[in-house]
Amino acid sequence: MTTHLEPVTFGERALRIEDVLALANRQAPTQLQGDAAYRQRIAKGAQFLDSLLDKEGVIYGVTTGYGDSCVVAVPLQHVEALPRHLYTFHGCGLGKLLDAQATRAVLAARLQSLCHGVSGVRVELLERLHAFLEHDVLPLIPEEGSVGASGDLTPLSYVAATLSGEREVMFRGERRQAADVHRELSWEPLVLRPKEALALMNGTAVMTGLACLAFARADYLLQLATRITALNVVALQGNPEHFDERLFAAKPHPGQMQVAAWLRKDLAIDAPTAPLHRLQDRYSLRCAPHVLGVLADSLNWLRSFIEIELNSANDNPIIDAEEERVLHGGHFYGGHIAFAMDSLKTLVANVADLLDRQLALLVDVRYNHGLPSNLSGAPADRAMINHGFKAVQIGTSAWTAEALKNTMPASVFSRSTECHNQDKVSMGTIAARDAIRVLELTEQVAAATLLAANQGVWLRAQAEDARPLPPALAAMHDELAKDFPPVIEDRALEGELRLCLQRIAEQHWRLHA
């Protein structure tokens, strides 16, 4: 990954997925829009709410209870206590904690939403949320407990609580009490004003932050899977004519055409090729652009869904200070992210399935056109005790099966909850977590298949009539050789697989973009 040098500005400017990724990876400085007109517009929302309180106006979550309790009036003497009660009773999250990268993405998504100035929060809240990002004060957020409508209430309660000096944060590599970190940084914990806890919690920041990370991983995985396919065409002595430009002009899905173009470039398709073993390769090679092209074609609309959500005010109610209106609605509903993530996990699992099938061809002497069994590089007198990539292929099958199993759409499992007030919910956060898990598994498949493909290419190069690799693949093969020497005598490959996964996470190899 390259360093994102330009500061990311929170305010009226729309953010892109790449901005969130840069913040999540601590690759970009941040700033909060600070001109007087903008600050005044933010402040006006909070001032309008205060004026309504003076007039004893009825505002959901400010002078009423929450959710189904919206019919319960809260006397003015208790209004100030209501925000703390909201984040307190939602402090019941379970499961693993979000990692640092995901937590930063969540903070960025929540801050961007509140910067629209229609959530009724003070400038001071935006400044403190921005300071959390700037100083890397990361709330410890359990990932389970959101149904994805009425917002990510339970996980985001940990953001609201830590801004108020409660619960725990990760700071400078240590798990700390939020109150202690506030003292160390000479900050006063916030006392959340009416509507501020609701504005922090009643939105889609967790699912959206995770969706930004998932999108970026899928985008790189698409390029990597294309490069792996090219290596496997060489290793299996496949037919590069399957990717001819004229062929794809007859079925012109843009993403499919792009993948085919990447393969042509990787394979230097105009160069002389080895004699063909089959006129038509098996589908996992021949149809790779058709499989990967679906993901490629889907990225644009996935980006649209995610970035519109990222740059939206997605809490409730919306505070229109200019027109002095309180608009009660349902912008906390995460349906677009739920659908995007349910779709993405299916697209990505198909990549796992494709690469798994390519690996199955590589290790099998019935289909690999003369490569040794299980890609073992052992000499003939030791071949009978060496098994090369046999167990790696078994593991890859397991990871692929788990990825495919996790493609069940979360969004269709809406459940009525909270006294039938939240009676139709998005399950967007579960869908996003599923997508991350499918990506993890598919990256494992990609790591295994990449190392196997590289071994296959190395084995081909040992033949007397070996042809030189096309330039892009030669460069990749040489770079891989620095970390992953050929498997001659059996060795445990876990460490190398984990290193390969680290390289994938870092987007270490410059590919097609």
N, C-alpha and C positions, 0 to 999 in steps of 0.2 A: 504494500500500500504506500502511496505517496503522501507526504505531509500536505495538509490543507492549510495554506498560508493565510488566506483571507479570513478575517474574523467573521464569525457567524453572528449576525445582528438579529436580536429578537425585537419585534415591534410590528410595524405595518408591512414590512417586506415578507413575501411568502418564502418559506423554507422548502428545500428539496430533500429527498431521501439522503442524498450525499452529504448534506449539512448535518443531519442527525447522525449519520455514520461517523463523520469526522469528530463530532462531539463525543460520541460513544467511545471512540478510540483515543480520545485525548490528543487529537491531531490538529485542533484549531482553537484559537482564542475565541472568546465570546464577548459580546457587548449588548447592552440593553439600550434601545433607542432612547435618547435623552433630551430631545428638543422640547422646549417649553409647551408648544402646542400639543404634542403627543402626551406629555405628562398631565396636562390639564384635562385632556379627553379621558384618560384613565381615571383621574381623580373625580371627574364629574359623575361617573357611575356610582361610586361609593357615596358621594354627597347626595345624590338623588335618593338613594336608599335611606340615608339618614333623615331626609326630609319626609319621606313616607312614614318612617317610624314616629316622627313628631306628630304626624297627622293620624297615627294609629291605622295606617293602611294594612290590608291583608296581603301578605307576600308569602308564597310557599317557601318553607324551609327557613323563613326569617321570623314570621309571627305565627307560623303553624308548625305542627310536628312534621316528621318526614314520612314519605311513602304513603302507605294507607292511612297514616296518622295526619294527613293533610287536613282532615276535617276537625282536628283538635287545635283550638286556639291556644297560643302561648302568650300569657300576660307579659306586658312590656318589662316587668321587673325580672323576668327569666330569659329574655331574648339574648342577653349577653352570654348566658351560660350554654345556650343551645349548640353553638359550634363545637365546643369541647365535648359535649355529650355525643355528637355525631361521630367524631373520630374515635371516641373512646369505645362506644359499643360495637363499632366495626373492627376493633382490634382483635379479630379472631381468625386471622389467616393461618393456613397450614401449608405443608409441602416444603419443597426446597426454596431457598432464598434466590431471588433474581441475582445474577452475577453483576459485576461492576459495569460491564458494557451495557447490559440491558437496563440497569437502573439509570444510567446517564441518559439513555434514549427515552426512558419514561419521563424523567425530569424535563428534558427538552420538549417533548410532546405536550406536557401539561403547561409549561411556560408559554409556548407558542399559542396555545388555545386562549389562555387568559389575556394575552397581549392584544387581542382584538378589541378590548375595552367594552365588552357587553356582558361582563360577568359580575360587575358590581364590586370589584376588589380594589384595594388601595395600591398605589404605586409602591408602597413599602413592601407589600407582599411579593410583587414582581421582582423587586430588588433582592429580597432574601432568597427567593427561589433561584434567581440568577446567581447569587453568591454561592449557593449550594453547588451549582455546576462549576463555577469558576474555581472554588477551593476544593472541589471533589469531596464534598460531604455527602455521603451516599446512604440514604435511608435503607435499612434492612427490610426488604419487602418480600413476604411469602408469596409465592406465585399462584397459590390456589385459593379460591373463594369468591371469584367473580362470575356472574352469569352474563355479563356483557351488556346489560341494559339497566337503566338507572346508573350507568357508568360502572367503572371499575372501583366500586365503593370500598370494598375491604382492602385490596392492595393499596389504593391511593390514600386510605386512612393513615398509612404509615408515613406518607409524605406530609400530610397535614400535622400529624402528631410530632414528627421530628422538627418541623418548622417551629412548633410551639415548645420545643425543648424537652419533649417526652420520647420514650422508647429509645431504640439504639440505631446507631449509624456506623458505617465503616469509614474511618478517617485515617489517612496515612498508613494504611495497611493494618490497622488495628480495629477491633470491634469495641466501640465506645458508647457510653451513655450520651445521648444527644445534648443533655444539659451541660455535661462536662466540656464538650466540644464548643458549645456556644460560649462558655466562659473563657476557654483558651483563645478563641478568636475575638474576644471582647464584644460579642453580640448579645443583645437582649432577646430572649425568646419572644416570638410573636404571640400576642393575645389576639386570636382571630376574631374579626368583626363579624356581625351578622352577614350571612351569605358566603363568607370566605371559605369556611370548611366545606360547604356544599359546592362552591365553585371549584375547589381543589379536587374533590372526590367524585363529583357527579359528571364524569366525562370518560372519554375512551383512550386515555393516555397510555395505559399499559398495553392494550392490544395494538395500538398504533405504533408505539415505540418498538415492540417486538416485530411488527409487520415491516418496519423500515429495515431492521436487521435481517429479517428473513429474505426480503427482496434482494438486498445486496449480496447475500450468500448465494441465492439462486442465480443471479446474473453471472457471477463468477463461475459457478458450477456449470452453467450452460457452456461457457467457453472452454472450461477444463474438459468436460465430457466430449466436446468436439475434438480437442487435441488428442485425448486418449483414443478416440475412434480412429483418428488418422494414424497413430502409432500402431493400432491393431490391424489396420488395413495392410501396413507394411509387414508386421509380424506374421500375419496369416496369408500373406501374398494374395491379397484381395484385388478386386477389379476397380481401379479408381474411376473408370468411365461411368460408374453408377452416379457420379456427382457432376456430370457434364452440364454446362450452363444451358444448352439447348433443351435438355431433358426437363429442367426445372422451369423453363419458360412455358412449358405446356401445362403446368400446375403451379401458378405463380403466387403461392402464399409467401408474403415477404420474409417472414422469419425462416421458413424452410429454405428459401432461396439464399438467405444470409448464411445459414449453416453450411449449405452446399458450397457456397463461395469460400468460406473459411477452409473447408476440407480440400477444395481445389488448390488453394494457396499452400496449405500445409504439405500436400502431396505433390506439388509442382506437376500438375496433371498433364501438362504438355510435354513433360520429359518422357523418354522411353521407359516402359514398364517391363517387369519380369513376365515370363509366360504365365498365362492364366491357368489355374487348376479347375475353375468353374466359370462358365459363361455368366452365371448369376450367383453372387454370394448369398449366404444365408441372411435372413432379414436383419439381424442385429448389426450387420455392416451395411447392407444395401439400403435399408430403410432408416438409417440413423438420422438423416436430415428430416425425415417425416416425423420421427419421434421427438427429436430435439427442437424441431421447428415449431411444434405446438407451444412449448415453453417460450421460445423466442418471440412468437407472435403474441403471446399473452402478456409479456412484460409491460407493454405500453399501457394496456388498460388496467393492469395491476398497479402500475405507478400512479395512474390517474385516481383510482379509488383511494390509495394510501395517502397521496399528497393532498387531495381535497380534504380528507379527514384530518390530516396533520394541520392544515391551515384553516381549520374551522373553529368556531365557538361551539363546543359540543357539551355544554352543561345546561342546566335548567334551574330556574327560569332565566331567560335572556333579559338583560336590563338595558332598555333603550332610553338613555338619559337625555338624548336630544329631543325626543318626542315625549319624554316623561311617561313611558309606558313600561309595564312589566308583562312580558310575553311568556306564558306558560306553555311548554311543549315537550318534545321528547328527543332533543338532539343528542342525548346521552346514549341513544340506541346504536349499537355497533354493527348493524347489519352489513354495511359495505365491507368493513374489515373482515367480518366473519366469512362472507362469501369469497373475498379475495384470498383469505388464508386456507379455506377449505379447497379452493381451486388450486392454489399453489402447491399444497401438499400432494395432491394427485399428480400434478405436472412433474414434481420433483421425484416422486416415487417411480414414475415411468422411466426417469433417467437411471435410477438404481436398477430397475429391471433390465434396461438395455445393456448397461455395463456388466451386470451379472451374467447375462447371456454371452457377451463377448469373452469374458473370462472363462466361461465354461468351454468355449471353442478352443481357447488358447491351450488349456491343460490337457485336452483329450486328443490322443494320437489318431483317432478316427476322423478328426475334423481340422487339425491344425497344420496339415500339409507338410509333414516332415519334421516338426519340432519334437524334441524329446518329451517323454511322458512327464506331465506336471511341470514342464519348463525347467527341469533339473539340469544344471550345467556340469554335473559330475562326469568324470571320464568313465569309459565303458567298464573298467574293472571295479568301479565302485557304484555303478548306476543302480544295482539291485538293492542297495541299502539307503539310497537317497530318494527323497520324495518331494523336493522342491516346494512348489506352491500348492500341494494337495490340500493341506489344512487351511491355507488362506482361502482357497476356493470354497471350502465348506463354510468357513466363517462368513464369507461374502454372501453365500446363499441364506444364511441365518439373518444377516443384517437386511438383506433385500426383503425377506419374508416379513420381518417386523415393520419395515417401512411401508410395505403394501398394506399390512394389517391396520396401520394407523391412518389410512386414508378415509376411514368412515367420516362423513361430514358431521362436524359438531353442530352446525347451525340448525339442523333438523331436529335436534334434541332439546328444543325449547321446553322449559318447564314453568308452570305457574308457581309463583313464590310470593312471599311477603303479603299474606292475606289476600291473594288474588289481585293485588294492585299491579305488581310486575307479572302480569299473566301471559305476556309474550316477550321473550327475551332472546338476545342474539347469540349467546354463547361465543362471542367473538374472541374473548381472551383464551378460552380453551382451544379454539381453532388456531389461534396464533401460536400457542404453546405446542400444539400438535405439529404445526408446520416446522417449527424449530427442531422438534424431535426427528421428523422425517428428514430434514436437512442433515442433521447429525449422522443419521444412519446412512444416508446416501453419500455423504462425504467419506464415510468409512469404506463404502463400496468403491468410490472413485479412487481413494488412496490405494486400495488393494489392486484394483485393475490397472492403475497407472504403473505400479511397481512391476506387475506381471507383464504388461505391455512392453515396458522398458527392458525386461529380461528377454522377452521374445525378440525384440529388435536386436539386442546384443547377440543372442544365439544365431540369428540370421547372418549377422556380420562375420561370424566365424567361418562361414562357408567359403570355399575357394572362389566361387562365382558370385560372391556378394556384390551388390550394387551400392553405390554411395547413397546415403540418405538425402532426401530433399533438404534444403538449407534450414527451414524452420524446425523440422524434426531433428536434424543433426544438432542444432543448438540446444534443443530441449534435452536430447539424449546426453549430451556432454554435461549439461548442468545437473541433471539427475545423477550422473555418475559421481559427482562430488560427494553426495550424501548416501547414495545407495549402490554399493558395488554389486557386481553380479553374484547370484546365488550359485555357487559351485558345490561346496559341501553344505549339507543342511545346517541351518542356524535358526534360532528363534527370531522371528521377524517382528515381534510386537513393538520393540523400540523403534524400528524403522517405520512401521505403520504409524506410530504416534508422531514421529517427526514429520512424516508426510502430511498428516492431519494438521500439524502446526503450520506447515508451509501453506496449506490450503487456507487456513484461517487468516494467515497474514497476506493472502493473495500474492504470494511470493513470485510466481512465474508470470511474466508479461505475456499475455496470450493474444486474443484477437481484437480487443476493444480499441 
